[in-house]
Amino acid sequence: MNVLRVADLTVRYAPDVHAVRDVSFTVGAGEVLGIVGESGSGKTALALALIGLLPESARVAGSVRLRGEELLGRSDAELSRIRGDDLSMIFQDPLSALTPVRTVGDQIAETVLVHSGATRSAARARAVDLLGLVGVPAARVARAYPHELSGGMRQRVMIAMAIANEPAVLIADEPTTALDVTVQAQVLDVLRAAKEATGAAIVLISHDMGVVAGFADRVMVMHAGRAVEQGPVEQIYRRPVTPYAAALLRSVPRIGEPSVRGAVVERSGRPVVLEVEGLVRHHPLYKGPLLRRRIGTVRAVDGISFDIREGETLALVGESGCGKTTTLMEILRLSRPQSGRIAVLGHDTAALGTSRRKALRRDVQVVFQDPYSSLDPRMRVAAILAEPLTTHGVPSSQIGGRVDELMELVGLAPEHAQRFPHGLSGGEAQRVGIARALALEPRLLLLDEPVAALDMSVQADVLALLEKLRERLGMAYLFVAHDLAVVHRIADRVAVMYMGRIMEIGSVADVYAAPAHPYTRALLDAVPIPDPTLERRRTRVLLRGEPPDPASSPTGCRFRGRCPRYATLAAVDGRLCEEHDPASRPLRSGDNADQTVACHHPLVEAKARL
């Protein structure tokens, strides 16, 4: 039975912007419809039209029927009685969707009170039950404010609120976009449990083809406001009819596919571009507005070591808060670290004078995650690219020609030079950020999640561009990422971080083929496969819970509280994990010594004993 029927839906913004054009579909009870497409394809405008949250300037036509009743044309008061009851929505950013001045328990209880007429005590009890259903410590979280929760916790709260009154239709707008792969897998499990508990039809909007492959029953592909293709998920993924759907699927990075890297060159014999030894960055915690006292320490980076050779890409991966970006920023400062040693092109940063530090900055450049916040909105692209050249004393007669070279190098047309950042697409803005970083011909490029905010097709183009530039210019990359499929596509080596420590490091081929640390295995298992059959059949071990508070690091192994292997160990073996923090050691003595692991009971050794 179809609970939601949409016919010829059109959304238009003044003066003449068509966000959605004649879209039609149906969703049955207990069915999941995945809506995919790139940014600007009309996915979110469609979702807001279904629930009646478009701005007043929008013009909507067509038909939206929920259980046979027409929703379009109803007043806001009428729709308010439906929203949160028969029709609910999970928003992309839970922090902005939740009220910051009320506890999450009160906000969920309010949803129950408004629509069910329950007593206040019954509504609060229902809120605690719902929080337990979505897998969080219900009593504690119910008393918390949104800012006190992690991103994954907040998204679970949004799901609990959305299913509070057992809706007929649940709209999920990019519910896992900003989450780590481990938390993403947990949230998808919660959504499955919510669907089973309520029997709701789900409209899942996403740009992640892997997420949709493992969750949706049917798929609708949107492009330029139109539904260009619809069908069962297996049919769309295996035999797409339209060129756009086929191109979208080809652009998705997959673990196991050929990478965009060139031929792998032996590390030995190549000069070291960056060397990090025992790097430490701790942040003290204080309490009190006037008489401040120190109450703890956040160990953001806690004694890590690695090196990068010429022409090599090392990826730093791990969950949010593990210390990836802090490591990158410590290197970028080119100054004395709190503890440890950083050497760039053979120069110890602790011994650099002012003039030498400025000269060395020519050789170390950075590309940030969000190009719009890192580009000056008041400057045109040509001025943005000329600024580092002017700062480092390049003659003005050479700057214009160099700007033209940079534009051509990153694939931008000459007319882009006179545009402001807001006039660029996300991919174009990131290309400007890359061009600016290349202006001074650096030898080391630090990249902080450079493709995380981009659509899949644009992401594929930028990754191919980065690899082409590395081969052409001979640069080394330190690539910070949370997407292990992207890392497999571009990196030579990978370092897996957890709570400020490197748990495992080695070549991408070795680490991905035989991960030695349970955390690495869990990260790889959490990566969705953009193949419906493989994604639903595979067995995997998912991490439960979230990393401990970095201000109160546990004794012994800091991963043991979430480690699936620790739970299976005998008491004597488990005591080693409880009492001693494992040091990083080569996985195999004299054989592949490049791969090291910080684990008392690595998985590779366990397999060898079987």
C-alpha positions as CSV (number, residue, x, y, z in Angstrom):
1,M,0.0,0.0,0.0
2,N,1.4,3.4,-1.0
3,V,1.4,5.8,1.9
4,L,3.0,8.7,0.0
5,R,2.1,9.6,-3.6
6,V,3.8,12.5,-5.3
7,A,2.6,13.6,-8.8
8,D,4.1,16.2,-11.1
9,L,5.7,18.2,-8.2
10,T,7.3,21.5,-9.3
11,V,9.1,24.0,-7.1
12,R,10.0,27.4,-8.5
13,Y,11.8,30.3,-6.8
14,A,11.5,33.8,-8.1
15,P,12.3,35.1,-10.6
16,D,12.6,32.0,-12.7
17,V,14.6,29.3,-10.9
18,H,13.1,25.8,-11.2
19,A,14.4,23.7,-8.3
20,V,12.1,20.7,-8.9
21,R,10.5,19.9,-12.3
22,D,7.5,17.6,-12.6
23,V,8.8,14.9,-10.2
24,S,6.5,11.9,-9.5
25,F,7.0,8.9,-7.3
26,T,5.3,6.6,-4.7
27,V,6.5,5.1,-1.4
28,G,4.9,2.1,0.2
29,A,4.6,1.2,3.9
30,G,7.9,-0.1,5.2
31,E,9.7,0.8,1.9
32,V,12.8,2.9,1.6
33,L,13.2,5.2,-1.4
34,G,16.7,6.6,-1.9
35,I,16.9,9.9,-3.7
36,V,20.4,10.6,-5.0
37,G,22.0,13.4,-7.0
38,E,24.7,16.1,-6.9
39,S,24.4,19.4,-5.0
40,G,21.8,21.6,-6.7
41,S,19.9,18.7,-8.2
42,G,16.7,19.6,-6.2
43,K,16.8,16.9,-3.5
44,T,16.5,19.1,-0.5
45,A,13.9,21.4,-2.2
46,L,11.9,18.3,-2.9
47,A,12.1,17.2,0.8
48,L,11.1,20.6,2.1
49,A,8.1,20.7,-0.4
50,L,6.9,17.4,1.0
51,I,6.8,18.6,4.6
52,G,5.7,22.2,3.8
53,L,8.8,24.0,5.0
54,L,9.7,25.9,1.8
55,P,10.1,29.7,2.1
56,E,7.1,31.9,1.3
57,S,8.8,33.0,-1.9
58,A,8.7,29.5,-3.3
59,R,5.9,28.5,-5.7
60,V,4.8,24.8,-5.5
61,A,2.5,23.0,-7.9
62,G,1.5,19.4,-8.4
63,S,0.2,16.9,-5.8
64,V,1.5,15.4,-2.5
65,R,-0.8,12.9,-1.0
66,L,-0.2,11.3,2.4
67,R,-2.5,8.3,3.0
68,G,-4.7,9.6,0.3
69,E,-5.0,13.2,1.7
70,E,-3.7,16.1,-0.3
71,L,-1.0,18.2,1.6
72,L,-0.4,21.0,-0.9
73,G,-2.5,24.0,-0.4
74,R,-3.0,23.4,3.4
75,S,-2.3,26.2,5.8
76,D,0.7,26.1,8.1
77,A,-1.5,25.5,11.1
78,E,-3.0,22.4,9.4
79,L,0.5,21.1,8.4
80,S,1.8,21.6,11.9
81,R,-0.7,19.0,13.1
82,I,0.7,16.6,10.6
83,R,4.4,17.4,10.9
84,G,6.0,15.4,13.7
85,D,3.0,13.0,13.7
86,D,2.2,11.3,10.4
87,L,5.1,12.9,8.6
88,S,8.5,13.5,10.2
89,M,11.9,14.7,9.0
90,I,15.5,14.1,10.1
91,F,17.6,17.1,9.1
92,Q,21.1,17.1,7.9
93,D,22.5,19.3,10.7
94,P,21.0,18.3,14.0
95,L,22.9,21.0,15.9
96,S,21.0,23.8,14.1
97,A,17.7,21.8,14.1
98,L,17.7,21.3,17.9
99,T,17.0,24.2,20.4
100,P,20.2,25.0,22.2
101,V,18.6,26.3,25.4
102,R,16.5,23.2,26.2
103,T,17.6,19.7,27.1
104,V,17.1,17.1,24.5
105,G,14.7,15.1,26.7
106,D,12.4,18.1,27.0
107,Q,12.5,18.6,23.2
108,I,11.5,15.0,22.5
109,A,8.8,15.1,25.2
110,E,7.4,18.2,23.6
111,T,6.9,16.3,20.4
112,V,4.9,13.7,22.2
113,L,2.9,16.3,24.2
114,V,1.9,18.3,21.2
115,H,0.6,15.4,19.1
116,S,-0.6,12.7,21.6
117,G,-2.1,14.6,24.5
118,A,-0.1,12.6,27.0
119,T,0.7,13.9,30.4
120,R,4.0,15.6,31.0
121,S,5.4,12.7,33.1
122,A,4.3,10.1,30.4
123,A,5.9,12.2,27.7
124,R,9.2,12.4,29.6
125,A,9.1,8.6,30.1
126,R,8.4,8.2,26.4
127,A,11.4,10.4,25.6
128,V,13.7,8.2,27.7
129,D,12.3,5.1,26.1
130,L,13.0,6.6,22.6
131,L,16.5,7.5,23.5
132,G,17.1,3.9,24.7
133,L,15.7,2.7,21.4
134,V,18.2,4.6,19.4
135,G,21.1,3.3,21.5
136,V,22.3,6.1,23.7
137,P,22.6,6.3,27.5
138,A,19.0,7.5,27.9
139,A,18.9,8.9,31.4
140,R,22.1,11.0,30.9
141,V,21.4,12.2,27.4
142,A,17.9,13.2,28.3
143,R,19.3,15.8,30.7
144,A,22.0,17.0,28.3
145,Y,21.9,20.1,26.0
146,P,22.6,19.6,22.2
147,H,26.1,21.3,22.4
148,E,27.1,18.7,25.1
149,L,26.6,15.8,22.6
150,S,28.8,14.5,19.8
151,G,27.5,14.7,16.2
152,G,26.5,11.0,16.2
153,M,24.6,11.4,19.5
154,R,22.8,14.5,18.2
155,Q,21.7,12.6,15.1
156,R,20.4,9.8,17.2
157,V,18.4,12.3,19.2
158,M,16.9,13.7,15.9
159,I,15.9,10.1,14.9
160,A,14.3,9.6,18.3
161,M,12.3,12.8,17.9
162,A,11.3,11.9,14.4
163,I,9.8,8.5,15.4
164,A,8.3,9.7,18.7
165,N,4.7,9.5,17.3
166,E,5.3,6.5,14.9
167,P,5.0,8.4,11.7
168,A,3.7,6.9,8.4
169,V,6.5,8.6,6.4
170,L,10.0,9.5,7.6
171,I,12.1,11.9,5.5
172,A,15.9,11.7,6.1
173,D,17.8,14.5,4.5
174,E,21.5,13.6,4.3
175,P,21.4,12.1,7.8
176,T,25.0,10.8,7.7
177,T,26.8,13.4,5.7
178,A,28.9,15.1,8.3
179,L,29.6,11.9,10.3
180,D,32.6,9.6,10.5
181,V,32.2,6.2,8.8
182,T,32.0,4.4,12.1
183,V,29.2,6.7,13.4
184,Q,27.6,6.6,10.0
185,A,27.3,2.9,10.2
186,Q,25.8,3.2,13.7
187,V,23.2,5.8,12.6
188,L,22.2,3.6,9.7
189,D,21.6,0.7,12.1
190,V,19.5,3.0,14.2
191,L,17.4,4.0,11.2
192,R,16.9,0.3,10.3
193,A,15.7,-0.3,13.9
194,A,13.4,2.7,13.7
195,K,11.9,1.5,10.5
196,E,11.3,-2.0,12.0
197,A,9.8,-0.4,15.2
198,T,7.4,2.0,13.4
199,G,6.8,0.4,10.0
200,A,7.3,3.8,8.5
201,A,8.1,4.5,4.8
202,I,11.5,6.2,4.5
203,V,12.6,8.8,1.9
204,L,16.4,8.8,2.2
205,I,18.1,11.7,0.5
206,S,21.8,11.3,0.1
207,H,24.8,11.9,-2.2
208,D,26.6,8.8,-0.9
209,M,25.9,6.0,-3.3
210,G,27.3,3.5,-0.8
211,V,24.9,4.4,1.9
212,V,21.9,4.2,-0.5
213,A,23.1,0.8,-1.9
214,G,22.9,-0.8,1.5
215,F,19.7,0.8,2.8
216,A,17.3,1.6,0.0
217,D,14.8,-0.7,-1.8
218,R,14.3,1.7,-4.7
219,V,16.3,4.6,-6.1
220,M,15.4,7.8,-7.8
221,V,18.2,9.7,-9.5
222,M,17.8,13.5,-9.7
223,H,19.6,15.9,-12.0
224,A,18.8,19.6,-12.6
225,G,15.5,19.3,-10.7
226,R,14.2,16.3,-12.7
227,A,13.9,12.6,-11.8
228,V,16.0,11.2,-14.7
229,E,15.8,7.6,-13.6
230,Q,13.9,5.4,-11.1
231,G,13.8,1.7,-10.3
232,P,14.8,-1.1,-7.9
233,V,18.2,-0.5,-6.3
234,E,19.8,-3.5,-7.9
235,Q,18.7,-2.4,-11.4
236,I,19.9,1.1,-11.0
237,Y,23.3,0.1,-9.7
238,R,24.0,-2.8,-12.2
239,R,22.2,-1.6,-15.3
240,P,21.7,2.2,-15.2
241,V,19.9,3.5,-18.3
242,T,20.8,7.2,-18.3
243,P,24.4,8.4,-18.9
244,Y,24.1,10.6,-15.8
245,A,23.3,7.8,-13.5
246,A,26.1,5.7,-15.0
247,A,28.6,8.6,-14.6
248,L,27.5,9.1,-11.0
249,L,28.2,5.5,-10.2
250,R,31.6,5.5,-12.0
251,S,32.7,8.5,-9.9
252,V,32.3,6.7,-6.5
253,P,35.6,5.6,-5.0
254,R,35.8,1.9,-4.2
255,I,38.2,0.0,-2.0
256,G,39.8,-2.6,-4.2
257,E,39.5,-0.7,-7.5
258,P,42.7,0.6,-9.3
259,S,44.0,3.8,-7.7
260,V,44.8,7.0,-9.6
261,R,48.4,6.7,-8.4
262,G,51.2,6.2,-10.8
263,A,53.8,3.4,-10.5
264,V,54.9,2.9,-6.9
265,V,58.6,3.8,-6.4
266,E,60.7,2.2,-3.6
267,R,61.0,4.5,-0.6
268,S,64.6,3.7,0.0
269,G,66.9,6.1,-1.7
270,R,64.3,8.9,-2.0
271,P,65.0,12.0,0.1
272,V,62.9,12.7,3.2
273,V,60.7,15.7,2.8
274,L,59.0,15.6,6.2
275,E,60.1,13.9,9.4
276,V,58.1,13.8,12.6
277,E,59.4,12.2,15.8
278,G,57.5,11.9,19.1
279,L,55.3,14.9,18.3
280,V,53.2,16.0,21.3
281,R,50.4,18.6,21.5
282,H,48.5,18.8,24.8
283,H,45.9,21.4,25.7
284,P,45.4,22.3,29.4
285,L,41.8,22.5,30.7
286,Y,40.9,25.2,33.3
287,K,37.8,25.8,35.4
288,G,36.6,29.1,36.9
289,P,36.0,32.6,35.4
290,L,38.5,34.4,37.7
291,L,40.5,32.1,39.9
292,R,41.1,29.6,37.2
293,R,42.5,26.2,38.1
294,R,43.7,23.4,36.0
295,I,41.5,20.4,36.0
296,G,42.9,18.2,33.2
297,T,44.7,17.9,29.9
298,V,43.5,17.1,26.4
299,R,46.1,14.9,24.7
300,A,45.3,16.0,21.1
301,V,48.6,14.5,19.8
302,D,50.4,12.2,22.1
303,G,53.8,11.1,20.7
304,I,53.5,10.2,17.0
305,S,56.2,9.6,14.5
306,F,56.3,9.2,10.7
307,D,58.1,10.5,7.6
308,I,57.2,11.3,4.1
309,R,59.5,10.9,1.1
310,E,59.8,12.9,-2.1
311,G,56.8,12.2,-4.5
312,E,54.9,10.2,-1.8
313,T,51.4,10.6,-0.4
314,L,50.8,9.7,3.3
315,A,47.2,9.8,4.5
316,L,46.3,10.4,8.1
317,V,42.9,8.8,8.8
318,G,40.7,8.3,11.9
319,E,37.5,9.5,13.5
320,S,36.9,13.2,14.3
321,G,38.9,14.4,17.3
322,C,41.7,11.8,16.8
323,G,44.3,14.5,16.2
324,K,44.7,14.5,12.4
325,T,44.1,18.3,11.9
326,T,46.1,19.2,15.0
327,T,49.1,17.3,13.6
328,L,48.8,19.1,10.3
329,M,48.6,22.5,12.0
330,E,51.6,21.7,14.2
331,I,53.6,21.0,11.1
332,L,52.3,24.2,9.3
333,R,53.4,26.4,12.2
334,L,57.1,25.6,11.4
335,S,58.1,26.4,15.0
336,R,59.2,24.5,18.1
337,P,56.6,21.9,19.1
338,Q,55.7,21.3,22.8
339,S,57.7,18.1,22.6
340,G,59.2,16.0,19.9
341,R,60.8,17.0,16.6
342,I,59.6,18.2,13.2
343,A,62.1,18.4,10.3
344,V,61.0,19.9,7.0
345,L,63.4,19.3,4.1
346,G,66.1,18.6,6.6
347,H,65.5,21.7,8.7
348,D,64.6,21.3,12.3
349,T,61.7,23.7,12.9
350,A,62.7,24.4,16.5
351,A,66.0,26.0,15.2
352,L,64.5,28.2,12.5
353,G,65.0,32.0,12.6
354,T,62.4,34.4,11.2
355,S,63.9,34.8,7.8
356,R,64.6,31.1,7.3
357,R,61.1,30.3,8.5
358,K,59.5,32.6,5.9
359,A,61.7,31.2,3.2
360,L,60.7,27.6,4.1
361,R,57.0,28.5,3.9
362,R,57.5,28.7,0.2
363,D,58.1,24.9,0.3
364,V,55.2,24.0,2.6
365,Q,51.7,25.0,1.6
366,V,48.2,23.9,2.6
367,V,44.8,23.3,1.0
368,F,41.9,23.6,3.5
369,Q,38.6,21.6,3.6
370,D,36.2,24.5,3.0
371,P,37.4,26.6,0.1
372,Y,34.8,29.3,0.6
373,S,36.0,30.1,4.2
374,S,39.7,30.0,3.2
375,L,39.3,32.4,0.1
376,D,38.9,36.1,0.7
377,P,35.3,36.9,-0.5
378,R,36.3,40.5,-1.4
379,M,39.1,39.4,-3.8
380,R,38.8,38.2,-7.3
381,V,40.5,34.9,-8.3
382,A,43.4,36.6,-10.0
383,A,44.2,38.6,-6.9
384,I,43.9,35.6,-4.7
385,L,46.5,33.7,-6.8
386,A,48.8,36.8,-7.0
387,E,48.8,37.4,-3.3
388,P,51.4,34.7,-2.3
389,L,53.6,35.7,-5.2
390,T,53.6,39.4,-4.1
391,T,54.2,38.4,-0.5
392,H,57.3,36.4,-1.4
393,G,58.8,39.1,-3.6
394,V,58.1,37.7,-7.1
395,P,58.6,40.6,-9.6
396,S,55.3,42.2,-10.6
397,S,56.2,41.7,-14.3
398,Q,56.1,37.9,-13.8
399,I,52.9,37.7,-11.7
400,G,50.4,37.9,-14.5
401,G,52.0,35.2,-16.5
402,R,52.3,33.0,-13.4
403,V,48.6,33.4,-12.5
404,D,47.7,32.4,-16.1
405,E,49.9,29.3,-15.7
406,L,48.3,28.3,-12.4
407,M,44.8,28.7,-13.9
408,E,45.6,26.4,-16.8
409,L,47.4,24.0,-14.4
410,V,44.3,23.3,-12.3
411,G,41.9,23.3,-15.3
412,L,40.2,26.7,-14.8
413,A,39.1,28.8,-17.8
414,P,40.6,32.3,-18.2
415,E,37.2,34.0,-17.5
416,H,37.3,32.5,-13.9
417,A,40.1,35.0,-13.1
418,Q,37.7,37.9,-12.7
419,R,35.2,36.1,-10.6
420,F,34.7,36.3,-6.8
421,P,34.7,33.1,-4.7
422,H,30.9,33.2,-4.3
423,G,30.6,33.0,-8.1
424,L,32.4,29.6,-8.2
425,S,31.0,26.1,-7.8
426,G,32.5,24.0,-4.9
427,G,34.8,22.2,-7.3
428,E,36.0,25.4,-8.9
429,A,36.6,27.1,-5.5
430,Q,38.7,24.1,-4.4
431,R,40.7,24.3,-7.6
432,V,41.5,27.9,-6.8
433,G,42.6,26.8,-3.3
434,I,44.9,24.2,-4.9
435,A,46.2,26.8,-7.4
436,R,47.0,29.2,-4.6
437,A,48.9,26.5,-2.7
438,L,50.9,25.7,-5.9
439,A,51.8,29.3,-6.6
440,L,55.2,29.2,-5.0
441,E,56.1,25.7,-6.3
442,P,56.1,23.9,-2.9
443,R,57.7,20.6,-2.2
444,L,55.3,19.5,0.5
445,L,51.5,20.1,0.3
446,L,49.3,19.6,3.4
447,L,45.7,18.7,2.4
448,D,43.0,18.9,5.2
449,E,40.0,16.9,3.9
450,P,40.3,18.6,0.5
451,V,37.4,16.7,-1.1
452,A,35.1,16.0,1.9
453,A,32.6,18.8,0.9
454,L,32.5,18.0,-2.8
455,D,30.0,15.9,-4.8
456,M,31.2,12.5,-6.0
457,S,31.9,13.5,-9.6
458,V,33.7,16.7,-8.6
459,Q,35.6,14.7,-5.9
460,A,36.8,12.3,-8.6
461,D,38.0,15.2,-10.8
462,V,39.9,16.9,-7.9
463,L,41.6,13.6,-6.9
464,A,42.7,13.0,-10.5
465,L,44.0,16.6,-10.6
466,L,46.0,16.1,-7.4
467,E,47.6,13.0,-8.7
468,K,48.5,14.6,-12.0
469,L,50.1,17.5,-10.2
470,R,52.1,15.3,-7.9
471,E,53.5,13.3,-10.8
472,R,54.2,16.5,-12.8
473,L,55.7,18.6,-10.0
474,G,57.2,15.8,-7.8
475,M,55.6,17.1,-4.6
476,A,54.9,15.1,-1.4
477,Y,51.4,15.1,0.1
478,L,50.2,14.8,3.7
479,F,46.6,14.0,3.1
480,V,44.1,14.2,6.0
481,A,40.9,12.3,5.5
482,H,38.2,10.3,7.1
483,D,37.0,8.5,3.9
484,L,39.1,5.4,3.5
485,A,37.9,4.8,-0.1
486,V,39.3,8.2,-1.1
487,V,42.6,7.3,0.7
488,H,42.8,4.0,-1.2
489,R,42.4,5.9,-4.4
490,I,45.2,8.5,-3.9
491,A,47.6,7.5,-1.1
492,D,50.8,5.4,-1.1
493,R,50.9,5.0,2.7
494,V,48.3,5.4,5.5
495,A,48.6,6.2,9.2
496,V,45.6,5.3,11.3
497,M,45.1,7.7,14.3
498,Y,43.1,7.2,17.5
499,M,43.0,9.5,20.5
500,G,46.3,11.3,19.5
501,R,48.2,8.1,18.7
502,I,49.1,6.3,15.5
503,M,47.6,2.8,15.8
504,E,48.9,1.4,12.5
505,I,51.0,2.7,9.7
506,G,52.2,1.1,6.4
507,S,51.6,1.0,2.7
508,V,48.0,1.3,1.5
509,A,48.3,-2.1,-0.2
510,D,49.5,-3.9,3.0
511,V,47.2,-2.2,5.5
512,Y,44.1,-2.6,3.4
513,A,44.8,-6.2,2.4
514,A,45.6,-7.3,6.0
515,P,44.9,-4.7,8.7
516,A,46.7,-5.6,11.9
517,H,44.9,-3.3,14.4
518,P,41.3,-4.0,15.3
519,Y,40.6,-0.3,14.9
520,T,41.8,-0.3,11.3
521,R,39.7,-3.4,10.6
522,A,36.6,-1.6,12.1
523,L,37.2,1.5,10.0
524,L,37.5,-0.6,6.8
525,D,34.4,-2.6,7.7
526,A,32.4,0.6,8.2
527,V,33.0,1.9,4.7
528,P,29.9,1.3,2.6
529,I,30.2,-0.6,-0.6
530,P,28.4,1.0,-3.6
531,D,27.0,-2.4,-4.6
532,P,23.6,-3.5,-3.2
533,T,24.3,-7.2,-3.3
534,L,27.8,-7.1,-1.7
535,E,26.8,-4.4,0.9
536,R,23.9,-6.5,2.2
537,R,25.7,-9.8,2.2
538,R,29.0,-9.0,3.8
539,T,29.7,-9.6,7.5
540,R,31.4,-6.9,9.4
541,V,32.4,-5.9,12.9
542,L,31.1,-2.4,13.8
543,L,32.4,-0.3,16.6
544,R,30.0,0.5,19.4
545,G,30.0,3.7,21.3
546,E,32.3,6.7,20.8
547,P,35.9,7.5,21.7
548,P,36.5,8.3,25.4
549,D,36.8,11.8,26.6
550,P,40.3,12.9,25.5
551,A,40.8,14.8,28.8
552,S,40.5,11.5,30.7
553,S,42.5,9.0,28.7
554,P,42.1,5.4,30.1
555,T,45.0,3.4,31.5
556,G,46.6,0.8,29.3
557,C,45.4,0.6,25.7
558,R,43.2,3.6,24.9
559,F,41.2,1.6,22.4
560,R,40.3,-1.3,24.6
561,G,36.9,0.1,25.7
562,R,35.7,-0.3,22.1
563,C,37.9,-3.1,20.9
564,P,36.0,-6.2,19.7
565,R,39.1,-8.3,20.0
566,Y,39.7,-7.3,23.7
567,A,36.3,-8.7,24.6
568,T,37.3,-12.2,23.4
569,L,40.7,-12.4,25.2
570,A,41.5,-14.6,28.1
571,A,41.9,-12.8,31.4
572,V,45.7,-12.9,31.4
573,D,45.9,-11.5,27.9
574,G,43.3,-8.8,28.6
575,R,45.3,-7.7,31.7
576,L,48.2,-6.7,29.3
577,C,45.8,-4.3,27.5
578,E,44.5,-2.9,30.8
579,E,47.8,-2.1,32.3
580,H,50.2,-1.3,29.5
581,D,49.9,1.2,26.6
582,P,51.1,-0.7,23.6
583,A,54.2,0.7,21.8
584,S,54.4,0.8,18.1
585,R,56.4,-2.1,16.7
586,P,57.1,-3.6,13.3
587,L,54.5,-6.2,12.4
588,R,57.0,-8.7,11.1
589,S,60.6,-8.5,12.0
590,G,62.8,-8.3,8.9
591,D,59.8,-8.8,6.6
592,N,57.8,-5.7,5.7
593,A,59.2,-3.7,8.6
594,D,57.5,-0.6,7.1
595,Q,54.2,-1.7,8.5
596,T,54.0,-1.1,12.2
597,V,51.2,-1.5,14.7
598,A,50.5,-0.4,18.3
599,C,48.6,-3.4,19.6
600,H,49.4,-6.2,22.1
601,H,47.4,-8.7,20.1
602,P,47.5,-7.7,16.4
603,L,45.0,-9.4,14.1
604,V,47.6,-10.6,11.7
605,E,49.3,-12.6,14.5
606,A,46.0,-14.0,15.5
607,K,45.3,-15.2,12.0
608,A,48.8,-16.8,11.8
609,R,48.0,-18.9,14.9
610,L,44.8,-20.3,13.5
